[in-house]
């Protein structure tokens, strides 16, 4: 995603990002036009950028190294997380450390999906 001097994306004031729009094809924008995003729930990195031709927003995941290059090139940053209503939450007792060996054994079963379906009453 990042380009510039020697592939670092840090050439003085010319740091840029390259991407491809599904409708318009390849494009190049200033690194400061790309928003670096980190999901607080799991630490994953993504970016948001607008195609300079059609102005369509694009979101995609990226490696931490690319995120660092963009941040060093002064790209905007935002942290985000899923709203409480969208997060998975269990309805029962948490698994204890003493139950982990049995859980591992259960998950290693070939018929684990069938067993889970049966325990949930799903045909």
MARMAR-88198 format. One line per 4 residues: their letters; for each residue x, y, z of N, C-alpha, C, O. Coordinates in nm, 3 decimals. Layout:
BEGIN
A> X,Y,Z,X,Y,Z,X,Y,Z,X,Y,Z  ... .
END
This chain:
BEGIN
XXXX> 0.082,-0.119,0.000,0.000,0.000,0.000,0.086,0.126,0.000,0.052,0.222,-0.069  0.195,0.129,0.074,0.276,0.251,0.085,0.389,0.247,-0.015,0.450,0.142,-0.039  0.418,0.363,-0.075,0.531,0.372,-0.167,0.608,0.499,-0.140,0.566,0.580,-0.056  0.718,0.520,-0.207,0.798,0.640,-0.189,0.943,0.607,-0.206,0.977,0.515,-0.281 .
XXXX> 1.030,0.678,-0.139,1.173,0.658,-0.150,1.213,0.521,-0.097,1.194,0.492,0.021  1.267,0.437,-0.182,1.317,0.307,-0.139,1.209,0.215,-0.084,1.241,0.120,-0.013  1.084,0.242,-0.114,0.976,0.158,-0.065,0.936,0.185,0.077,0.851,0.115,0.132  0.995,0.287,0.140,0.961,0.315,0.279,0.839,0.404,0.290,0.773,0.405,0.394 .
XXXX> 0.807,0.478,0.186,0.694,0.570,0.192,0.725,0.696,0.271,0.634,0.769,0.309  0.853,0.722,0.297,0.889,0.832,0.386,0.968,0.943,0.318,1.026,1.027,0.387  0.973,0.944,0.187,1.044,1.051,0.116,0.982,1.185,0.157,0.860,1.195,0.172  1.065,1.286,0.176,1.016,1.415,0.225,0.896,1.466,0.148,0.906,1.495,0.029 .
XXXX> 0.784,1.477,0.215,0.661,1.538,0.166,0.603,1.472,0.041,0.511,1.527,-0.019  0.654,1.357,0.001,0.597,1.289,-0.115,0.551,1.149,-0.080,0.530,1.067,-0.170  0.537,1.120,0.048,0.490,0.987,0.087,0.352,0.965,0.026,0.265,1.052,0.030  0.333,0.847,-0.030,0.208,0.819,-0.097,0.164,0.676,-0.071,0.240,0.593,-0.021 .
XXXX> 0.042,0.650,-0.106,-0.014,0.516,-0.095,-0.071,0.478,-0.231,-0.128,0.561,-0.301  -0.054,0.352,-0.265,-0.107,0.301,-0.391,-0.220,0.204,-0.357,-0.215,0.134,-0.257  -0.320,0.202,-0.441,-0.430,0.111,-0.421,-0.498,0.083,-0.553,-0.457,0.133,-0.658  -0.602,0.003,-0.548,-0.679,-0.030,-0.667,-0.826,-0.022,-0.634,-0.875,-0.088,-0.542 .
XXXX> -0.897,0.059,-0.709,-1.042,0.072,-0.696,-1.106,-0.031,-0.788,-1.062,-0.050,-0.901  -1.209,-0.099,-0.740,-1.277,-0.199,-0.823,-1.334,-0.137,-0.950,-1.337,-0.203,-1.054  -1.378,-0.013,-0.944,-1.438,0.052,-1.060,-1.340,0.128,-1.147,-1.356,0.131,-1.269  -1.238,0.189,-1.086,-1.149,0.279,-1.161,-1.011,0.221,-1.188,-0.941,0.270,-1.276 .
XXXX> -0.971,0.122,-1.115,-0.838,0.063,-1.133,-0.736,0.125,-1.037,-0.773,0.181,-0.934  -0.607,0.114,-1.073,-0.499,0.160,-0.983,-0.503,0.312,-0.961,-0.540,0.389,-1.049  -0.464,0.351,-0.840,-0.455,0.493,-0.808,-0.343,0.516,-0.708,-0.290,0.422,-0.648  -0.307,0.642,-0.693,-0.202,0.684,-0.599,-0.253,0.808,-0.529,-0.300,0.901,-0.595 .
XXXX> -0.243,0.811,-0.396,-0.286,0.927,-0.317,-0.178,0.960,-0.215,-0.093,0.877,-0.184  -0.183,1.080,-0.164,-0.092,1.118,-0.055,-0.119,1.029,0.066,-0.235,0.996,0.094  -0.015,0.990,0.137,-0.032,0.904,0.256,-0.124,0.971,0.358,-0.192,0.902,0.434  -0.127,1.102,0.359,-0.213,1.173,0.454,-0.360,1.164,0.416,-0.446,1.207,0.492 .
XXXX> -0.391,1.108,0.299,-0.530,1.085,0.257,-0.582,0.950,0.304,-0.701,0.920,0.288  -0.495,0.870,0.362,-0.532,0.737,0.409,-0.549,0.742,0.560,-0.463,0.795,0.630  -0.658,0.689,0.610,-0.678,0.682,0.755,-0.640,0.543,0.804,-0.696,0.443,0.759  -0.545,0.538,0.895,-0.501,0.413,0.957,-0.595,0.384,1.074,-0.623,0.472,1.156 .
XXXX> -0.644,0.261,1.082,-0.742,0.224,1.184,-0.691,0.103,1.263,-0.639,0.008,1.205  -0.705,0.108,1.396,-0.672,-0.009,1.477,-0.795,-0.048,1.557,-0.855,0.035,1.626  -0.830,-0.174,1.546,-0.944,-0.226,1.623,-0.895,-0.263,1.762,-0.806,-0.346,1.778  -0.953,-0.200,1.862,-0.909,-0.220,1.999,-0.946,-0.358,2.053,-0.879,-0.410,2.142 .
XXXX> -1.053,-0.417,2.001,-1.098,-0.547,2.050,-0.995,-0.657,2.026,-0.976,-0.744,2.111  -0.928,-0.652,1.911,-0.836,-0.760,1.878,-0.699,-0.713,1.826,-0.614,-0.796,1.795  -0.678,-0.583,1.817,-0.547,-0.530,1.777,-0.519,-0.534,1.628,-0.407,-0.504,1.587  -0.618,-0.570,1.545,-0.594,-0.575,1.401,-0.588,-0.435,1.342,-0.644,-0.340,1.397 .
XXXX> -0.520,-0.424,1.228,-0.502,-0.297,1.159,-0.577,-0.297,1.027,-0.586,-0.401,0.961  -0.630,-0.184,0.990,-0.697,-0.166,0.861,-0.676,-0.022,0.817,-0.620,0.060,0.890  -0.721,0.007,0.696,-0.713,0.144,0.647,-0.842,0.180,0.576,-0.918,0.093,0.532  -0.866,0.309,0.565,-0.980,0.362,0.491,-0.926,0.468,0.397,-0.850,0.556,0.438 .
XXXX> -0.966,0.461,0.272,-0.921,0.557,0.172,-1.033,0.578,0.072,-1.116,0.489,0.050  -1.036,0.694,0.012,-1.137,0.726,-0.090,-1.069,0.729,-0.226,-0.963,0.789,-0.243  -1.130,0.663,-0.323,-1.076,0.664,-0.460,-1.077,0.808,-0.510,-1.179,0.876,-0.500  -0.964,0.857,-0.562,-0.960,0.995,-0.609,-1.045,1.020,-0.734,-1.077,1.135,-0.764 .
XXXX> -1.082,0.915,-0.806,-1.162,0.934,-0.928,-1.312,0.930,-0.900,-1.385,1.024,-0.932  -1.359,0.819,-0.841,-1.504,0.803,-0.820,-1.549,0.838,-0.678,-1.669,0.842,-0.650  -1.454,0.863,-0.589,-1.479,0.900,-0.450,-1.548,0.790,-0.370,-1.613,0.818,-0.269  -1.535,0.666,-0.414,-1.588,0.552,-0.339,-1.495,0.520,-0.222,-1.373,0.515,-0.240 .
XXXX> -1.553,0.499,-0.102,-1.473,0.464,0.015,-1.433,0.317,0.006,-1.512,0.233,-0.037  -1.311,0.287,0.048,-1.262,0.151,0.053,-1.203,0.124,0.190,-1.135,0.210,0.247  -1.230,0.007,0.242,-1.174,-0.039,0.370,-1.106,-0.172,0.345,-1.158,-0.256,0.272  -0.991,-0.192,0.405,-0.921,-0.320,0.392,-0.826,-0.338,0.509,-0.784,-0.241,0.572 .
XXXX> -0.792,-0.463,0.536,-0.696,-0.491,0.642,-0.555,-0.468,0.589,-0.532,-0.464,0.469  -0.461,-0.452,0.682,-0.321,-0.435,0.644,-0.231,-0.487,0.754,-0.273,-0.505,0.868  -0.107,-0.511,0.718,-0.008,-0.560,0.814,0.036,-0.445,0.905,0.032,-0.329,0.865  0.078,-0.476,1.027,0.125,-0.372,1.119,0.240,-0.289,1.062,0.247,-0.169,1.089 .
XXXX> 0.328,-0.350,0.985,0.443,-0.276,0.929,0.395,-0.165,0.835,0.450,-0.055,0.836  0.294,-0.195,0.755,0.240,-0.094,0.662,0.172,0.017,0.741,0.183,0.135,0.706  0.100,-0.021,0.848,0.036,0.081,0.932,0.140,0.175,0.990,0.120,0.296,0.993  0.252,0.120,1.037,0.359,0.203,1.093,0.415,0.297,0.987,0.440,0.414,1.016 .
XXXX> 0.436,0.248,0.866,0.488,0.334,0.759,0.393,0.450,0.731,0.437,0.564,0.715  0.265,0.421,0.726,0.167,0.527,0.701,0.164,0.627,0.817,0.156,0.748,0.794  0.170,0.578,0.939,0.168,0.668,1.055,0.292,0.757,1.057,0.284,0.875,1.091  0.407,0.701,1.021,0.530,0.781,1.014,0.521,0.887,0.904,0.586,0.991,0.911 .
XXXX> 0.439,0.859,0.803,0.418,0.955,0.695,0.303,1.052,0.727,0.253,1.122,0.639  0.262,1.054,0.852,0.162,1.148,0.904,0.019,1.119,0.858,-0.061,1.212,0.844  -0.013,0.993,0.834,-0.150,0.956,0.801,-0.236,0.970,0.927,-0.187,0.944,1.037  -0.362,1.010,0.913,-0.451,1.018,1.029,-0.472,0.879,1.090,-0.461,0.777,1.022 .
XXXX> -0.502,0.877,1.219,-0.520,0.751,1.293,-0.653,0.754,1.365,-0.694,0.858,1.417  -0.720,0.640,1.369,-0.839,0.626,1.452,-0.841,0.487,1.514,-0.805,0.388,1.450  -0.884,0.483,1.637,-0.903,0.356,1.707,-1.053,0.330,1.710,-1.133,0.422,1.724  -1.091,0.203,1.698,-1.232,0.171,1.699,-1.254,0.035,1.763,-1.160,-0.044,1.777 .
XXXX> -1.376,0.009,1.800,-1.414,-0.123,1.851,-1.560,-0.147,1.818,-1.635,-0.054,1.787  -1.598,-0.271,1.824,-1.737,-0.306,1.799,-1.824,-0.251,1.910,-1.780,-0.244,2.025  -1.948,-0.212,1.879,-2.038,-0.171,1.986,-2.073,-0.292,2.073,-2.065,-0.406,2.027  -2.110,-0.267,2.196,-2.142,-0.376,2.289,-2.246,-0.471,2.232,-2.238,-0.592,2.254 .
XXXX> -2.343,-0.418,2.159,-2.449,-0.502,2.104,-2.400,-0.600,1.998,-2.465,-0.701,1.974  -2.286,-0.571,1.935,-2.234,-0.658,1.830,-2.129,-0.756,1.880,-2.086,-0.844,1.805  -2.087,-0.743,2.002,-1.985,-0.833,2.056,-2.047,-0.963,2.101,-2.160,-0.967,2.150  -1.969,-1.069,2.085,-2.015,-1.198,2.134,-2.005,-1.199,2.286,-1.906,-1.153,2.343 .
XXXX> -2.106,-1.251,2.348,-2.099,-1.264,2.493,-2.162,-1.398,2.531,-2.271,-1.432,2.484  -2.095,-1.470,2.614,-2.142,-1.602,2.655,-2.252,-1.592,2.759,-2.271,-1.490,2.825  -2.323,-1.701,2.770,-2.432,-1.709,2.869,-2.405,-1.829,2.958,-2.478,-1.928,2.952  -2.307,-1.822,3.035,-2.274,-1.934,3.122,-2.147,-1.905,3.198,-2.091,-1.795,3.191 .
XXXX> -2.106,-2.004,3.268,-1.983,-1.990,3.346,-1.862,-1.986,3.253,-1.859,-2.059,3.154  -1.764,-1.903,3.284,-1.642,-1.903,3.202,-1.568,-2.036,3.217,-1.579,-2.103,3.320  -1.492,-2.072,3.115,-1.413,-2.195,3.119,-1.297,-2.173,3.214,-1.225,-2.074,3.205  -1.279,-2.267,3.305,-1.168,-2.255,3.400,-1.044,-2.321,3.342,-1.053,-2.399,3.247 .
XXXX> -0.932,-2.292,3.399,-0.806,-2.351,3.352,-0.807,-2.502,3.370,-0.738,-2.573,3.297  -0.883,-2.552,3.466,-0.891,-2.696,3.491,-0.974,-2.768,3.386,-0.961,-2.889,3.368  -1.061,-2.693,3.315,-1.146,-2.753,3.212,-1.082,-2.750,3.073,-1.135,-2.810,2.980  -0.969,-2.681,3.059,-0.906,-2.669,2.928,-0.866,-2.803,2.864,-0.888,-2.820,2.744 .
XXXX> -0.808,-2.897,2.938,-0.774,-3.025,2.873,-0.897,-3.095,2.814,-0.890,-3.150,2.704  -1.008,-3.093,2.886,-1.129,-3.156,2.833,-1.182,-3.079,2.712,-1.229,-3.139,2.615  -1.174,-2.946,2.718,-1.218,-2.865,2.604,-1.134,-2.895,2.480,-1.188,-2.910,2.370  -1.003,-2.905,2.497,-0.915,-2.939,2.385,-0.950,-3.075,2.327,-0.956,-3.091,2.205 .
XXXX> -0.974,-3.171,2.414,-1.010,-3.306,2.368,-1.142,-3.303,2.291,-1.155,-3.367,2.187  -1.239,-3.229,2.343,-1.369,-3.219,2.275,-1.355,-3.155,2.138,-1.417,-3.200,2.042  -1.274,-3.049,2.128,-1.257,-2.979,2.000,-1.178,-3.061,1.899,-1.188,-3.038,1.779  -1.099,-3.157,1.947,-1.019,-3.241,1.858,-1.101,-3.355,1.797,-1.054,-3.423,1.705 .
XXXX> -1.221,-3.375,1.846,-1.306,-3.483,1.793,-1.342,-3.455,1.647,-1.365,-3.340,1.609  -1.348,-3.559,1.568,-1.385,-3.545,1.427,-1.529,-3.500,1.413,-1.563,-3.427,1.320  -1.615,-3.543,1.505,-1.758,-3.511,1.495,-1.797,-3.391,1.583,-1.911,-3.382,1.627  -1.703,-3.300,1.607,-1.727,-3.188,1.698,-1.846,-3.103,1.653,-1.923,-3.057,1.737 .
XXXX> -1.862,-3.081,1.523,-1.973,-2.999,1.474,-2.106,-3.069,1.504,-2.201,-3.005,1.548  -2.112,-3.199,1.479,-2.235,-3.274,1.507,-2.268,-3.274,1.655,-2.384,-3.260,1.693  -2.167,-3.289,1.739,-2.188,-3.286,1.884,-2.240,-3.150,1.930,-2.332,-3.142,2.011  -2.182,-3.042,1.877,-2.229,-2.908,1.913,-2.372,-2.885,1.866,-2.454,-2.830,1.939 .
XXXX> -2.402,-2.927,1.745,-2.539,-2.912,1.695,-2.638,-2.987,1.783,-2.744,-2.934,1.817  -2.603,-3.108,1.820,-2.693,-3.189,1.904,-2.711,-3.124,2.039,-2.821,-3.126,2.094  -2.604,-3.067,2.096,-2.616,-3.004,2.228,-2.700,-2.879,2.225,-2.757,-2.839,2.326  -2.709,-2.816,2.107,-2.790,-2.695,2.092,-2.930,-2.725,2.039,-3.012,-2.634,2.026 .
XXX> -2.956,-2.851,2.009,-3.087,-2.888,1.958,-3.109,-2.848,1.814,-3.223,-2.833,1.769  -2.998,-2.832,1.740,-3.006,-2.795,1.599,-2.989,-2.920,1.516,-2.893,-2.995,1.536  -3.080,-2.944,1.422,-3.078,-3.067,1.340,-2.967,-3.069,1.248,-2.952,-3.165,1.172 .
END
